[in-house]
């Protein structure tokens, strides 16, 4: 036991003996339970400031001191039951008090430690945190907000969060903000531009969460980080892909035309072996052209210039056309149609056809051991869903979550099947632009069901 701990016990002893002296000598209180109350007060004081061990020691000393005052009356020992019961009750009460208060102090200290630790992590975080009132006023911000925006603390206290948003993005951010604010516990992550104190702009990835009903927060939480470098890099990559794709498209289109002319001449000369080689070359050119168009689509999506030419058309008619066209090309697989009632939808017929072609082609491509696909339509409430079911290799649950990401390819097919990993990403983006949703259900070695859902109530733009 170190000197500091010893002094705690010494102080406890002094306090108890001081209390006994105060009552017995100065106040003249003897043979009364009032002294027990004073001892209890001292024990609580010791427990609060010196700890549990000294408090238990103070209780033992109190019992010893009280024993003599309760049992000795007029110089005679009182062997009646009453003083013993008082002493036992005193011991039990104080033991209970020590247990309760010690537990409370531990919980309080743990809570304060957690709060301090959390506050330290928030304050020293590289990401910005703000607590926003419903009106948009900034209730709290950590130091990262000042570092990222360049505003001083007193400036942030005077302005609203809307003054930090770039004007062109303000409407979009407000829409997401009030949508989150109207649903308890909801959250959304968006990218937008932020105005800095010097007038420049940065791109941020902002997670907005509703904690208005959390009594300890009662605010909308904005957690954002500077992603300007990433956005600029993606923009540069997009520009590069766009330029490269445009530059490659023209010579490849010419090369394809030359190949077709050559194939016709070889057919006229009846040279089957050479015709076969030219046909294979033509297929490879088609594959490269397809990749280039995928890259162009990605560039358009990133730049926000993929415009939809919306029209009203019969969905089942489109499904039948795609199935007939692909069925004649891929004769190894039968495409079975299970169609609900034919119903008109409004959208970009070419783009929706592109999505359906991609799903059916993938179903055929990844079903080498099967000879059948099922394409089904179903109308539920105000939505129509198109299902493409294959009986192929399937996808693991772990990889499904990344399936619609850009350039993502399933590990098990990277070596066996060629591709850029853009088809599903582009398809998902097209469906989202139609205010629809896309998904997949799959099990390894048992096939997959890809589906996309479109609203029937799509109106004129």
Protein Blocks (a to p, Z undefined) as FASTA:
>chain_A
ZZklmmmmmmmmmmmmmmmmmmmmmnopahiaklmmmmmmmmmmmmmmnojklmmmmmmm
mmmmmmmmmmpgghiacfbfklmmmmmmmmmmmmmmmmmmmmmmmmmmmmmmmmmmmmmm
mmmpcbdcddddfkopafbdcfklmmmnopafklmmmpcfklmpcfklmmmmmmmmmmmm
mpghiacddddddddfkopacddddddddfklpmklopaddddddfklmmmmmmmmmmmm
mmmmmmmmmmmmmmmmmmmmmmmmmmmnopaklmmmmmmmmmmmmmmmmmmmmmmmmmmm
mnopaccddddddfklmmmmmmmmmmmmmmmbccdddddddddddddfklmmmmmmmmmm
mmmmmmmkbcbdcdddddehjbccdddddfbebpafklmmmmmpghiacfklmmmpgceh
lmmmmmmmmmmmnopacdddddehiapaddddddfkbccZZ
